[in-house]
Amino acid sequence: SQSAMDPKYEILEYVVGVLTSFGFAPKMAAFSYYHLINSLVGFIYSQIRDDEEKARGGGRFIDYQRCVATFGKDDIKHILSCNLTLDDFETEAAFEVFLTITLDGILAQLNT
């Protein structure tokens, strides 16, 4: 996905430069960029699929509800402890959580 979006690698060059100026090792800066791009493309693809499923009466929230209804509470106690609601499956809320986790993971690589 990175080469399709940046065939001349100009963005990669820029991002590696910025991240190394903040203390990232060059290789970790490049891998962080690749990870972010691949994760974003995957998230967008997942959202498109979920929207298509919602149009057919399904989607991730419906799948979650099926899971809760199908399995015994002892079998999914960790899932139930998340207390997920419909709001947790909305695109903006999910993206905020996804982006926070992704960027925190990248920041954890600083100086490694």
FENKAQUI-V138128 format. One record per pair of residues at least 6 apart in sequence whose C-alpha atoms are under 7 Angstrom apart, sorted by sequence separation. I is the first residue (numbers start at 1). GAP is how many residues later the second one is. D is the distance in whole Angstrom. If there is no record, write none. Layout:
I;GAP;D + I;GAP;D
This chain:
20;6;6 + 53;6;5 + 88;6;6 + 20;9;7 + 50;9;5 + 16;10;6 + 19;10;6 + 50;10;6 + 16;13;5 + 16;14;6 + 61;25;6 + 61;28;6 + 2;32;7 + 2;35;7 + 1;37;7 + 36;66;7 + 32;74;6 + 24;86;5 + 25;86;6 + 23;87;6 + 24;87;5 + 25;87;7 + 23;88;6
